[in-house]
Amino acid sequence: MATFLLSLHALIIIGFTFRIMLRDDLSPQARLAWFIVLIVLPYIGSVIYFLFGEIDLGHHATRRHKEVFEKIRAKASHLMGAQDGAERLIDPLYRSAFQYSGSINGFHPVAGNRAELMADAAATSARLIADIDAAQTHVHVLYYIWLEDRTGTDIAQALIRAAKRGVTCRAMADGLGSRALIKSQLWQQMKEAGVQMAVALPLDNLIRTLLTSRIDLRNHRKITIIDSKITYCGSRNSADPEFRIKAKYAPWVDIMLRFEGAVVAQNELLFLSDWMQATGDTLDDFTLHANTIDDGFPAQVMGDGPTERRGATPQLFSALSACAQESLTLSTPYFVPDATVLDALCSAAHRGVAVRLIFPKVNDSWIVAAASRSYYRKLLSAGCEIHEFKGGLLHAKTLTLDGKVSLIGSSNLDIRSFDLNYENNILLQDHGVTLAVQTRQEDYIAQSEPVSPDLVAAWPRHRRIWNNVVATIGPVL
């Protein structure tokens, strides 16, 4: 029996090692992390790799995604912005980052936009519901997490009211993040009222999902569009800040911008790409147009996901970091960067950019918290500032450069956002909006504790070892 188990052990390691070495999409760090898992846990590790090792939605889904975007580019390229948009509209100092963003899925800078920063969760809900109540033609919503709490119910009831007065309403939720709502009476009430419903990445056939894909490839987007005139973009799900499914970490502190202008059409196309993938509808089923605002600023949508090219999001963050001249301030709840992002942040600090990073002091993921802190020493040594937010779980994903450029949306700075989730962001160039986001970032810092090099140096050895062990297997988390 011992000989059999030893032989089986060897076969498992050799077989999976061969598979891992054949994969060109894995970084050396990810390969090393999987080798460690397979050697230390050969039987359990092989099951983990089978379930979570491959980042693939399946050939049908990948082909369908490609077909959808080909149709969008063929029929709605005039809404996606011109390829020379960055050259015409963006300051040369930041042009390369906007050009890189445009290369991801074809959304280029468009002029004629304005945005308003929402004051807080209550103001966001009130404004969003008022916009839905004022809708005349259509409302499109997509949320990763949609709860049956006060916020989630109020949005659902607003959609029901809109549908009953003849507004075309399309509502979509992620199959895992919103699984409770999808099974609820409220979901059924929306259907009965005439709201068109769809599930992103459904889990209705779990065995097929496990055999052909993986259950943790999710649609993490948060998109709301009203009449092709208004869109909301930011970190907030359709849920109360008390976030009752993880109440002990509350309040969830989010940020949302309300946009008007040409970028709304881009966000709508991103929503429709998911809707078409889930429902089989075609672009001919929708009326598309753009609205521009006089003297508005340039902006563009960036959507990423497992069916886009690998590394797109970390490379965008790195491109933005390389553009920074004076300041770079970043907030994220989940910080498990790859080498590209980590080196870009350190490089910016080394050349004199004031780099400030804001993370939650208490994280809902102990794994992410440990992995994040393994990078503190390197970041601090490079001259970055680190602030740990104490006023709840800081869920806002923001980046500002030099008081001129902002990135806001759903993307975290971790491997999950980089490789596994469908995300949506808006990249913009405007002093006024960036100043408003920077002011919000300053509020976060005022509610934070600074992390000093001396504090990190005083951490006990067992804590440092634990953080580094978790970070070592970070690429497989």
VOPAGU-2260 file (C-alpha; in pm, 1 decimal, decimal comma):
REM VOPAGU-2260
SITE   aa  ch    i         X         Y         Z
SITE  MET   A    0       0,0       0,0       0,0
SITE  ALA   A    1     283,1     240,4      83,1
SITE  THR   A    2     442,4     174,1    -255,8
SITE  PHE   A    3     110,9     233,5    -430,4
SITE  LEU   A    4      51,2     562,4    -248,2
SITE  LEU   A    5     406,9     678,6    -318,9
SITE  SER   A    6     366,7     595,0    -687,9
SITE  LEU   A    7      29,5     771,2    -700,1
SITE  HIS   A    8     185,7    1071,6    -529,1
SITE  ALA   A    9     461,4    1082,6    -790,3
SITE  LEU   A   10     217,3    1044,9   -1079,9
SITE  ILE   A   11      -3,2    1327,1    -950,9
SITE  ILE   A   12     290,5    1563,7    -910,0
SITE  ILE   A   13     440,1    1471,7   -1249,3
SITE  GLY   A   14     103,9    1499,3   -1428,0
SITE  PHE   A   15       6,6    1835,3   -1285,5
SITE  THR   A   16     362,5    1966,9   -1316,3
SITE  PHE   A   17     352,3    1880,8   -1686,6
SITE  ARG   A   18      20,0    2064,7   -1723,1
SITE  ILE   A   19     146,2    2370,9   -1533,6
SITE  MET   A   20     466,1    2386,6   -1738,3
SITE  LEU   A   21     263,4    2377,8   -2061,2
SITE  ARG   A   22      68,6    2688,7   -1962,6
SITE  ASP   A   23     211,1    3005,3   -2114,2
SITE  ASP   A   24     -35,8    3229,3   -1927,8
SITE  LEU   A   25     110,5    3161,6   -1582,3
SITE  SER   A   26     375,3    3383,4   -1426,3
SITE  PRO   A   27     680,9    3216,6   -1269,8
SITE  GLN   A   28     544,7    3314,9    -927,7
SITE  ALA   A   29     212,9    3142,8    -998,8
SITE  ARG   A   30     385,9    2827,4   -1121,8
SITE  LEU   A   31     599,5    2819,5    -807,7
SITE  ALA   A   32     292,7    2867,8    -587,2
SITE  TRP   A   33     113,7    2576,0    -753,1
SITE  PHE   A   34     421,2    2354,1    -724,3
SITE  ILE   A   35     432,4    2426,0    -350,7
SITE  VAL   A   36      62,9    2342,0    -310,3
SITE  LEU   A   37      96,4    2017,8    -508,5
SITE  ILE   A   38     407,6    1900,9    -324,0
SITE  VAL   A   39     283,6    1986,7      24,4
SITE  LEU   A   40     -75,3    1868,7     -40,1
SITE  PRO   A   41     -50,8    1626,9    -333,1
SITE  TYR   A   42    -402,6    1482,2    -319,1
SITE  ILE   A   43    -592,4    1784,5    -188,1
SITE  GLY   A   44    -373,5    2013,1    -399,2
SITE  SER   A   45    -463,1    1827,3    -718,1
SITE  VAL   A   46    -833,4    1869,2    -639,4
SITE  ILE   A   47    -776,8    2239,3    -569,5
SITE  TYR   A   48    -595,5    2278,4    -900,6
SITE  PHE   A   49    -873,0    2093,4   -1084,6
SITE  LEU   A   50   -1134,0    2325,2    -932,3
SITE  PHE   A   51    -946,2    2655,7    -931,9
SITE  GLY   A   52    -623,4    2623,6   -1128,4
SITE  GLU   A   53    -751,3    2706,2   -1476,7
SITE  ILE   A   54    -890,1    3050,8   -1558,3
SITE  ASP   A   55   -1132,2    2951,0   -1831,2
SITE  LEU   A   56   -1505,6    3000,6   -1872,7
SITE  GLY   A   57   -1511,1    2727,8   -2135,0
SITE  HIS   A   58   -1475,0    2738,5   -2510,6
SITE  HIS   A   59   -1841,0    2824,0   -2573,7
SITE  ALA   A   60   -1838,6    3123,1   -2336,1
SITE  THR   A   61   -1506,6    3251,1   -2471,7
SITE  ARG   A   62   -1627,4    3220,6   -2829,6
SITE  ARG   A   63   -1959,4    3386,7   -2744,2
SITE  HIS   A   64   -1780,7    3678,2   -2572,9
SITE  LYS   A   65   -1564,1    3730,1   -2879,3
SITE  GLU   A   66   -1868,0    3724,9   -3107,5
SITE  VAL   A   67   -2055,4    3975,3   -2890,1
SITE  PHE   A   68   -1770,8    4226,1   -2890,5
SITE  GLU   A   69   -1716,7    4182,3   -3264,1
SITE  LYS   A   70   -2081,9    4277,5   -3319,3
SITE  ILE   A   71   -2051,6    4572,8   -3082,5
SITE  ARG   A   72   -1743,2    4700,0   -3263,7
SITE  ALA   A   73   -1909,9    4646,8   -3600,9
SITE  LYS   A   74   -2237,7    4825,4   -3518,0
SITE  ALA   A   75   -2152,3    5068,4   -3237,9
SITE  SER   A   76   -1791,3    5171,2   -3293,7
SITE  HIS   A   77   -1905,1    5534,4   -3317,6
SITE  LEU   A   78   -1999,3    5514,7   -2947,8
SITE  MET   A   79   -1671,8    5356,9   -2839,2
SITE  GLY   A   80   -1454,7    5657,6   -2923,9
SITE  ALA   A   81   -1194,0    5706,4   -3193,0
SITE  GLN   A   82    -850,7    5549,7   -3167,0
SITE  ASP   A   83    -692,0    5894,8   -3180,3
SITE  GLY   A   84    -910,8    6010,4   -2890,1
SITE  ALA   A   85    -626,1    6005,9   -2639,6
SITE  GLU   A   86    -400,5    6200,8   -2874,3
SITE  ARG   A   87    -666,2    6468,9   -2927,5
SITE  LEU   A   88    -812,8    6493,7   -2578,8
SITE  ILE   A   89    -559,0    6385,6   -2316,9
SITE  ASP   A   90    -260,6    6572,7   -2172,5
SITE  PRO   A   91      58,3    6422,4   -2321,3
SITE  LEU   A   92     177,4    6336,8   -1969,2
SITE  TYR   A   93    -108,6    6087,2   -1923,3
SITE  ARG   A   94    -179,6    5994,4   -2284,2
SITE  SER   A   95      -0,6    5659,5   -2275,5
SITE  ALA   A   96    -221,3    5528,5   -1991,7
SITE  PHE   A   97    -541,7    5626,4   -2173,6
SITE  GLN   A   98    -407,9    5467,4   -2492,6
SITE  TYR   A   99    -328,2    5148,6   -2304,7
SITE  SER   A  100    -677,4    5143,2   -2152,7
SITE  GLY   A  101    -826,1    5177,9   -2500,6
SITE  SER   A  102    -632,9    4873,2   -2617,0
SITE  ILE   A  103    -808,8    4642,4   -2369,5
SITE  ASN   A  104   -1154,6    4625,7   -2522,9
SITE  GLY   A  105   -1173,7    4917,5   -2761,8
SITE  PHE   A  106   -1322,9    5196,5   -2549,3
SITE  HIS   A  107   -1130,1    5519,1   -2621,6
SITE  PRO   A  108   -1157,8    5866,7   -2464,0
SITE  VAL   A  109   -1470,5    6061,6   -2555,9
SITE  ALA   A  110   -1527,9    6428,1   -2477,9
SITE  GLY   A  111   -1840,5    6584,0   -2334,4
SITE  ASN   A  112   -1882,2    6434,4   -1986,6
SITE  ARG   A  113   -1953,4    6557,9   -1638,6
SITE  ALA   A  114   -1969,3    6377,3   -1305,5
SITE  GLU   A  115   -2090,1    6435,9    -953,1
SITE  LEU   A  116   -1944,6    6263,7    -649,1
SITE  MET   A  117   -2217,5    6122,6    -425,9
SITE  ALA   A  118   -2193,8    6232,9     -63,9
SITE  ASP   A  119   -2261,4    5897,3     100,9
SITE  ALA   A  120   -2463,8    5576,6      73,5
SITE  ALA   A  121   -2794,8    5742,2     159,5
SITE  ALA   A  122   -2743,9    6019,2     -95,6
SITE  THR   A  123   -2646,0    5763,2    -359,4
SITE  SER   A  124   -2959,7    5557,1    -304,0
SITE  ALA   A  125   -3187,7    5858,5    -301,9
SITE  ARG   A  126   -3040,9    6002,0    -621,7
SITE  LEU   A  127   -3032,9    5668,2    -804,0
SITE  ILE   A  128   -3393,9    5587,4    -718,7
SITE  ALA   A  129   -3502,6    5938,4    -819,3
SITE  ASP   A  130   -3329,7    5886,3   -1154,3
SITE  ILE   A  131   -3505,7    5552,0   -1205,0
SITE  ASP   A  132   -3839,0    5710,6   -1110,0
SITE  ALA   A  133   -3775,3    5979,8   -1373,6
SITE  ALA   A  134   -3675,0    5731,2   -1646,0
SITE  GLN   A  135   -3865,3    5767,4   -1971,6
SITE  THR   A  136   -3734,0    5491,1   -2199,3
SITE  HIS   A  137   -3517,0    5232,6   -2025,1
SITE  VAL   A  138   -3317,5    5136,0   -1718,4
SITE  HIS   A  139   -3032,1    4883,8   -1712,6
SITE  VAL   A  140   -2878,0    4757,2   -1386,9
SITE  LEU   A  141   -2611,5    4499,7   -1309,7
SITE  TYR   A  142   -2483,8    4423,4    -960,1
SITE  TYR   A  143   -2243,7    4165,8    -824,0
SITE  ILE   A  144   -2411,5    4164,1    -483,3
SITE  TRP   A  145   -2780,5    4251,9    -467,4
SITE  LEU   A  146   -2930,7    4196,0    -125,1
SITE  GLU   A  147   -3290,7    4189,8     -14,2
SITE  ASP   A  148   -3222,2    4464,5     240,1
SITE  ARG   A  149   -3344,3    4824,8     243,4
SITE  THR   A  150   -3125,2    4943,1     -43,9
SITE  GLY   A  151   -3173,7    4632,3    -256,1
SITE  THR   A  152   -3549,5    4633,7    -202,0
SITE  ASP   A  153   -3581,8    5005,9    -275,8
SITE  ILE   A  154   -3398,2    4964,5    -606,7
SITE  ALA   A  155   -3610,6    4662,4    -696,6
SITE  GLN   A  156   -3931,4    4851,4    -616,5
SITE  ALA   A  157   -3814,2    5146,4    -828,3
SITE  LEU   A  158   -3761,2    4908,4   -1120,9
SITE  ILE   A  159   -4107,1    4759,8   -1065,5
SITE  ARG   A  160   -4264,1    5106,5   -1071,9
SITE  ALA   A  161   -4073,2    5194,3   -1388,9
SITE  ALA   A  162   -4171,0    4872,5   -1565,3
SITE  LYS   A  163   -4538,3    4918,4   -1476,4
SITE  ARG   A  164   -4544,6    5261,2   -1641,5
SITE  GLY   A  165   -4394,4    5121,6   -1961,8
SITE  VAL   A  166   -4020,4    5179,8   -1916,3
SITE  THR   A  167   -3808,5    4892,4   -2046,8
SITE  CYS   A  168   -3613,8    4760,7   -1747,4
SITE  ARG   A  169   -3335,0    4505,6   -1764,9
SITE  ALA   A  170   -3187,0    4379,2   -1439,6
SITE  MET   A  171   -2893,9    4143,9   -1401,9
SITE  ALA   A  172   -2720,5    3997,0   -1098,6
SITE  ASP   A  173   -2428,1    3764,4   -1045,8
SITE  GLY   A  174   -2522,4    3400,6    -989,0
SITE  LEU   A  175   -2304,9    3365,7    -679,2
SITE  GLY   A  176   -2290,4    3711,4    -524,3
SITE  SER   A  177   -2668,6    3758,6    -551,1
SITE  ARG   A  178   -2777,4    3395,4    -513,8
SITE  ALA   A  179   -3015,9    3465,7    -225,1
SITE  LEU   A  180   -3200,1    3740,4    -413,1
SITE  ILE   A  181   -3225,5    3530,0    -729,6
SITE  LYS   A  182   -3418,5    3269,9    -530,8
SITE  SER   A  183   -3631,8    3526,8    -349,1
SITE  GLN   A  184   -3989,7    3644,8    -385,8
SITE  LEU   A  185   -3859,2    3994,6    -466,1
SITE  TRP   A  186   -3684,9    3862,3    -778,5
SITE  GLN   A  187   -4010,4    3696,0    -883,1
SITE  GLN   A  188   -4204,5    4017,1    -819,2
SITE  MET   A  189   -3973,1    4205,0   -1054,9
SITE  LYS   A  190   -4033,1    3941,3   -1322,8
SITE  GLU   A  191   -4408,8    3956,9   -1278,5
SITE  ALA   A  192   -4401,5    4336,9   -1306,2
SITE  GLY   A  193   -4233,4    4311,7   -1645,3
SITE  VAL   A  194   -3871,4    4369,1   -1552,4
SITE  GLN   A  195   -3653,1    4160,4   -1783,7
SITE  MET   A  196   -3424,0    3952,0   -1561,2
SITE  ALA   A  197   -3095,8    3773,5   -1626,6
SITE  VAL   A  198   -2831,8    3596,0   -1420,6
SITE  ALA   A  199   -2464,2    3651,9   -1491,7
SITE  LEU   A  200   -2261,0    3330,6   -1472,4
SITE  PRO   A  201   -2543,3    3119,8   -1325,1
SITE  LEU   A  202   -2479,5    2822,2   -1099,3
SITE  ASP   A  203   -2784,2    2625,4   -1210,5
SITE  ASN   A  204   -2566,5    2333,8   -1324,5
SITE  LEU   A  205   -2290,7    2311,2   -1066,7
SITE  ILE   A  206   -2138,6    1988,8   -1199,8
SITE  ARG   A  207   -2107,5    2129,9   -1552,4
SITE  THR   A  208   -1952,9    2447,3   -1410,8
SITE  LEU   A  209   -1696,8    2246,9   -1213,7
SITE  LEU   A  210   -1608,8    2031,6   -1515,6
SITE  THR   A  211   -1588,3    2307,8   -1775,5
SITE  SER   A  212   -1501,3    2621,7   -1579,3
SITE  ARG   A  213   -1471,4    2728,0   -1215,0
SITE  ILE   A  214   -1731,7    2856,1    -974,0
SITE  ASP   A  215   -1531,9    3159,4    -859,5
SITE  LEU   A  216   -1516,8    3328,1   -1201,3
SITE  ARG   A  217   -1766,9    3603,2   -1125,1
SITE  ASN   A  218   -1924,3    3919,1   -1265,2
SITE  HIS   A  219   -1811,3    4179,8   -1013,7
SITE  ARG   A  220   -1948,0    4480,3   -1204,3
SITE  LYS   A  221   -2176,1    4748,9   -1062,0
SITE  ILE   A  222   -2350,6    4932,0   -1348,4
SITE  THR   A  223   -2663,5    5146,1   -1359,5
SITE  ILE   A  224   -2782,6    5324,5   -1675,5
SITE  ILE   A  225   -3090,6    5542,1   -1715,1
SITE  ASP   A  226   -3219,2    5645,7   -2061,5
SITE  SER   A  227   -2863,6    5632,1   -2204,3
SITE  LYS   A  228   -2814,6    5969,6   -2031,6
SITE  ILE   A  229   -2700,1    5879,6   -1680,0
SITE  THR   A  230   -2471,0    5612,8   -1542,7
SITE  TYR   A  231   -2334,1    5538,3   -1198,1
SITE  CYS   A  232   -1985,3    5399,3   -1151,5
SITE  GLY   A  233   -1803,2    5306,8    -834,1
SITE  SER   A  234   -1759,7    5040,5    -570,8
SITE  ARG   A  235   -2110,0    5014,5    -427,2
SITE  ASN   A  236   -2325,6    4705,8    -466,6
SITE  SER   A  237   -2702,2    4706,6    -430,1
SITE  ALA   A  238   -2676,5    4668,3     -53,5
SITE  ASP   A  239   -2689,8    4870,9     267,1
SITE  PRO   A  240   -2360,1    4993,1     412,8
SITE  GLU   A  241   -2444,5    4777,3     716,0
SITE  PHE   A  242   -2394,8    4482,4     475,3
SITE  ARG   A  243   -2578,3    4230,6     686,0
SITE  ILE   A  244   -2408,3    3923,4     532,0
SITE  LYS   A  245   -2080,1    4046,2     688,1
SITE  ALA   A  246   -2216,8    4281,6     948,3
SITE  LYS   A  247   -1921,3    4263,9    1188,3
SITE  TYR   A  248   -1703,6    4451,8     937,4
SITE  ALA   A  249   -1961,3    4724,0     872,7
SITE  PRO   A  250   -2004,6    4988,2     766,2
SITE  TRP   A  251   -1892,5    4918,6     411,6
SITE  VAL   A  252   -1747,4    5251,0     294,7
SITE  ASP   A  253   -1801,5    5299,0     -78,1
SITE  ILE   A  254   -1767,2    5569,4    -339,1
SITE  MET   A  255   -1991,8    5644,0    -637,0
SITE  LEU   A  256   -1983,3    5894,9    -920,8
SITE  ARG   A  257   -2292,3    5990,6   -1122,1
SITE  PHE   A  258   -2194,2    6050,9   -1485,6
SITE  GLU   A  259   -2367,2    6222,5   -1774,1
SITE  GLY   A  260   -2232,7    6250,2   -2126,3
SITE  ALA   A  261   -2080,4    6036,0   -2398,1
SITE  VAL   A  262   -1917,6    5789,8   -2157,9
SITE  VAL   A  263   -2266,9    5669,6   -2058,4
SITE  ALA   A  264   -2302,0    5499,1   -2397,3
SITE  GLN   A  265   -1974,0    5315,4   -2341,7
SITE  ASN   A  266   -2089,4    5188,3   -2003,5
SITE  GLU   A  267   -2417,6    5083,4   -2162,8
SITE  LEU   A  268   -2232,3    4884,5   -2429,4
SITE  LEU   A  269   -2037,5    4710,4   -2154,2
SITE  PHE   A  270   -2363,4    4620,9   -1980,9
SITE  LEU   A  271   -2512,6    4499,4   -2308,8
SITE  SER   A  272   -2210,0    4278,7   -2373,4
SITE  ASP   A  273   -2292,7    4092,1   -2051,3
SITE  TRP   A  274   -2666,2    4094,9   -2123,3
SITE  MET   A  275   -2620,3    3953,2   -2473,6
SITE  GLN   A  276   -2386,5    3684,9   -2340,4
SITE  ALA   A  277   -2642,0    3578,0   -2078,7
SITE  THR   A  278   -2963,9    3603,0   -2278,7
SITE  GLY   A  279   -2873,5    3550,3   -2643,1
SITE  ASP   A  280   -3023,8    3888,2   -2740,6
SITE  THR   A  281   -2856,7    4072,7   -3026,8
SITE  LEU   A  282   -2750,0    4433,8   -3060,1
SITE  ASP   A  283   -3040,0    4487,4   -3301,4
SITE  ASP   A  284   -3273,5    4457,6   -3001,2
SITE  PHE   A  285   -3145,0    4786,4   -2855,8
SITE  THR   A  286   -3158,8    5153,8   -2948,6
SITE  LEU   A  287   -2818,1    5311,1   -2895,5
SITE  HIS   A  288   -2714,6    5674,6   -2888,5
SITE  ALA   A  289   -2477,3    5907,4   -2707,3
SITE  ASN   A  290   -2540,0    6237,5   -2531,9
SITE  THR   A  291   -2261,4    6491,0   -2494,9
SITE  ILE   A  292   -2224,6    6773,5   -2245,5
SITE  ASP   A  293   -2090,0    7107,4   -2364,0
SITE  ASP   A  294   -1742,4    7178,0   -2225,7
SITE  GLY   A  295   -1738,4    6833,7   -2063,5
SITE  PHE   A  296   -1421,1    6645,5   -1977,2
SITE  PRO   A  297   -1279,8    6336,6   -2156,7
SITE  ALA   A  298   -1340,9    5991,4   -2013,0
SITE  GLN   A  299   -1346,9    5629,1   -2117,1
SITE  VAL   A  300   -1477,1    5298,0   -1987,0
SITE  MET   A  301   -1244,4    5010,0   -1911,3
SITE  GLY   A  302   -1394,7    4664,0   -1875,4
SITE  ASP   A  303   -1185,8    4361,9   -1788,5
SITE  GLY   A  304   -1255,6    3995,1   -1727,0
SITE  PRO   A  305   -1136,7    3638,1   -1776,4
SITE  THR   A  306   -1225,4    3652,2   -2146,4
SITE  GLU   A  307   -1002,9    3957,9   -2204,4
SITE  ARG   A  308    -626,8    3932,3   -2235,5
SITE  ARG   A  309    -438,1    3835,8   -1921,7
SITE  GLY   A  310    -264,5    4107,7   -1724,9
SITE  ALA   A  311    -469,4    4396,4   -1865,3
SITE  THR   A  312    -569,0    4550,5   -1530,1
SITE  PRO   A  313    -229,5    4535,4   -1354,1
SITE  GLN   A  314     -66,4    4672,4   -1668,3
SITE  LEU   A  315    -313,5    4962,9   -1669,5
SITE  PHE   A  316    -237,0    5041,8   -1304,5
SITE  SER   A  317     132,2    5025,4   -1386,5
SITE  ALA   A  318      86,8    5257,5   -1685,3
SITE  LEU   A  319     -97,2    5505,7   -1464,2
SITE  SER   A  320     173,5    5485,3   -1198,0
SITE  ALA   A  321     437,6    5555,3   -1460,7
SITE  CYS   A  322     249,3    5869,9   -1567,4
SITE  ALA   A  323     237,1    6020,6   -1217,5
SITE  GLN   A  324     445,3    6337,7   -1186,9
SITE  GLU   A  325     372,8    6465,6    -837,2
SITE  SER   A  326     119,1    6252,1    -651,9
SITE  LEU   A  327     -57,1    5915,9    -665,6
SITE  THR   A  328    -320,7    5825,8    -408,6
SITE  LEU   A  329    -487,4    5487,0    -414,3
SITE  SER   A  330    -752,2    5317,3    -202,5
SITE  THR   A  331    -852,6    4952,9    -223,4
SITE  PRO   A  332    -994,7    4696,5      19,4
SITE  TYR   A  333    -797,9    4406,4    -128,6
SITE  PHE   A  334    -428,9    4456,4    -201,8
SITE  VAL   A  335    -249,3    4148,8    -329,6
SITE  PRO   A  336     -56,6    4296,6    -622,9
SITE  ASP   A  337     148,7    4113,8    -878,5
SITE  ALA   A  338     510,7    4214,9    -939,5
SITE  THR   A  339     402,4    4454,1   -1216,0
SITE  VAL   A  340     192,6    4671,6    -985,5
SITE  LEU   A  341     420,8    4644,1    -682,4
SITE  ASP   A  342     727,8    4751,8    -878,1
SITE  ALA   A  343     537,7    5033,6   -1049,9
SITE  LEU   A  344     427,7    5181,1    -715,8
SITE  CYS   A  345     776,4    5152,1    -569,6
SITE  SER   A  346     929,9    5300,4    -884,1
SITE  ALA   A  347     697,5    5600,3    -867,7
SITE  ALA   A  348     792,4    5661,8    -503,5
SITE  HIS   A  349    1164,9    5621,7    -577,2
SITE  ARG   A  350    1150,0    5895,1    -840,2
SITE  GLY   A  351     987,1    6138,6    -599,1
SITE  VAL   A  352     613,4    6091,4    -652,8
SITE  ALA   A  353     412,4    6119,7    -330,2
SITE  VAL   A  354     254,2    5772,6    -325,2
SITE  ARG   A  355     -17,4    5721,1     -64,8
SITE  LEU   A  356    -194,6    5389,7     -19,5
SITE  ILE   A  357    -512,6    5347,6     187,5
SITE  PHE   A  358    -623,8    5001,3     301,2
SITE  PRO   A  359    -875,1    4884,9     565,2
SITE  LYS   A  360    -726,2    4815,6     906,6
SITE  VAL   A  361    -966,4    4524,0     957,1
SITE  ASN   A  362   -1034,2    4319,2     645,2
SITE  ASP   A  363   -1317,0    4072,4     587,0
SITE  SER   A  364   -1057,9    3837,7     432,1
SITE  TRP   A  365    -785,5    3732,5     675,5
SITE  ILE   A  366    -593,9    3579,9     385,2
SITE  VAL   A  367    -588,0    3908,2     193,9
SITE  ALA   A  368    -498,7    4100,6     510,2
SITE  ALA   A  369    -194,5    3880,4     572,0
SITE  ALA   A  370     -81,4    3884,3     209,4
SITE  SER   A  371    -121,9    4262,9     188,1
SITE  ARG   A  372      97,3    4327,1     489,3
SITE  SER   A  373     376,2    4114,5     349,1
SITE  TYR   A  374     435,6    4399,1     100,2
SITE  TYR   A  375     442,1    4680,8     356,5
SITE  ARG   A  376     816,7    4673,5     422,6
SITE  LYS   A  377     907,8    4703,1      53,0
SITE  LEU   A  378     654,6    4978,6      -8,8
SITE  LEU   A  379     762,3    5179,4     293,7
SITE  SER   A  380    1130,0    5136,8     208,4
SITE  ALA   A  381    1060,0    5284,3    -135,2
SITE  GLY   A  382     900,0    5589,8      24,4
SITE  CYS   A  383     529,7    5506,0      -8,0
SITE  GLU   A  384     290,6    5610,6     267,6
SITE  ILE   A  385      49,9    5346,9     399,5
SITE  HIS   A  386    -266,0    5434,9     591,3
SITE  GLU   A  387    -501,3    5180,5     750,4
SITE  PHE   A  388    -861,8    5297,8     760,4
SITE  LYS   A  389   -1045,1    5246,4    1091,6
SITE  GLY   A  390   -1399,7    5365,5    1013,0
SITE  GLY   A  391   -1533,0    5034,0     883,4
SITE  LEU   A  392   -1435,1    4830,2     580,5
SITE  LEU   A  393   -1302,0    5073,2     322,9
SITE  HIS   A  394   -1446,5    4926,6       3,4
SITE  ALA   A  395   -1381,0    5228,0    -223,5
SITE  LYS   A  396   -1156,1    5158,5    -520,9
SITE  THR   A  397    -999,6    5489,7    -623,8
SITE  LEU   A  398    -685,1    5617,9    -790,6
SITE  THR   A  399    -595,0    5984,0    -846,5
SITE  LEU   A  400    -291,4    6133,3   -1021,4
SITE  ASP   A  401    -154,1    6484,8    -982,8
SITE  GLY   A  402    -497,3    6637,5    -920,6
SITE  LYS   A  403    -585,0    6576,2   -1286,1
SITE  VAL   A  404    -665,8    6209,6   -1356,4
SITE  SER   A  405    -895,9    5967,3   -1175,3
SITE  LEU   A  406    -981,1    5599,1   -1206,9
SITE  ILE   A  407   -1290,0    5473,1   -1028,8
SITE  GLY   A  408   -1489,9    5153,5   -1049,6
SITE  SER   A  409   -1506,0    4795,7    -929,0
SITE  SER   A  410   -1146,1    4671,1    -970,5
SITE  ASN   A  411    -945,0    4580,2    -664,0
SITE  LEU   A  412    -568,4    4542,6    -663,3
SITE  ASP   A  413    -562,6    4168,2    -618,6
SITE  ILE   A  414    -527,9    3856,4    -829,9
SITE  ARG   A  415    -902,5    3794,2    -822,3
SITE  SER   A  416    -979,9    4127,5    -986,4
SITE  PHE   A  417    -685,1    4090,8   -1222,7
SITE  ASP   A  418    -772,2    3744,2   -1353,2
SITE  LEU   A  419   -1106,1    3608,3   -1230,9
SITE  ASN   A  420   -1368,9    3882,7   -1216,9
SITE  TYR   A  421   -1550,7    4085,8   -1477,1
SITE  GLU   A  422   -1488,5    4447,0   -1370,2
SITE  ASN   A  423   -1592,7    4794,6   -1484,8
SITE  ASN   A  424   -1408,0    5122,9   -1439,2
SITE  ILE   A  425   -1408,2    5475,5   -1576,9
SITE  LEU   A  426   -1083,4    5659,6   -1641,7
SITE  LEU   A  427   -1116,3    6037,9   -1668,5
SITE  GLN   A  428    -915,1    6357,6   -1694,1
SITE  ASP   A  429   -1065,7    6649,9   -1506,5
SITE  HIS   A  430    -932,1    6871,6   -1229,5
SITE  GLY   A  431   -1267,7    6932,0   -1059,6
SITE  VAL   A  432   -1376,0    6569,7   -1037,0
SITE  THR   A  433   -1027,9    6454,7    -938,6
SITE  LEU   A  434   -1015,6    6719,8    -665,6
SITE  ALA   A  435   -1348,5    6590,5    -530,6
SITE  VAL   A  436   -1219,6    6231,4    -526,5
SITE  GLN   A  437    -892,4    6345,8    -368,0
SITE  THR   A  438   -1086,7    6526,2     -96,8
SITE  ARG   A  439   -1273,5    6201,3     -26,1
SITE  GLN   A  440    -939,5    6019,3     -12,0
SITE  GLU   A  441    -819,2    6279,4     240,1
SITE  ASP   A  442   -1127,4    6199,0     450,2
SITE  TYR   A  443   -1025,6    5833,6     443,3
SITE  ILE   A  444    -672,8    5921,6     552,1
SITE  ALA   A  445    -808,7    6137,0     836,4
SITE  GLN   A  446    -987,3    5825,7     966,1
SITE  SER   A  447    -678,9    5607,4     931,7
SITE  GLU   A  448    -370,6    5510,8    1126,3
SITE  PRO   A  449     -37,5    5569,7     950,5
SITE  VAL   A  450     183,0    5262,7     921,1
SITE  SER   A  451     545,7    5346,9     993,1
SITE  PRO   A  452     860,5    5149,3     907,7
SITE  ASP   A  453     929,0    5117,1    1280,2
SITE  LEU   A  454     586,4    4962,9    1337,8
SITE  VAL   A  455     643,5    4702,2    1066,1
SITE  ALA   A  456     995,9    4631,7    1193,3
SITE  ALA   A  457     848,5    4564,0    1539,9
SITE  TRP   A  458     613,3    4293,7    1415,2
SITE  PRO   A  459     701,2    3959,9    1578,3
SITE  ARG   A  460     875,1    3702,4    1363,0
SITE  HIS   A  461     582,2    3462,4    1360,3
SITE  ARG   A  462     359,2    3734,2    1215,4
SITE  ARG   A  463     609,9    3819,4     943,2
SITE  ILE   A  464     653,5    3451,4     857,9
SITE  TRP   A  465     276,9    3402,0     839,2
SITE  ASN   A  466     228,4    3707,0     614,4
SITE  ASN   A  467     504,4    3589,7     381,3
SITE  VAL   A  468     377,1    3231,8     368,2
SITE  VAL   A  469      31,2    3353,4     266,9
SITE  ALA   A  470     181,0    3591,3       9,7
SITE  THR   A  471     387,2    3308,0    -137,5
SITE  ILE   A  472      71,2    3124,2    -237,9
SITE  GLY   A  473     -99,2    3453,2    -326,2
SITE  PRO   A  474    -106,5    3374,9    -700,2
SITE  VAL   A  475    -336,4    3075,9    -635,4
SITE  LEU   A  476    -572,3    3253,6    -393,0
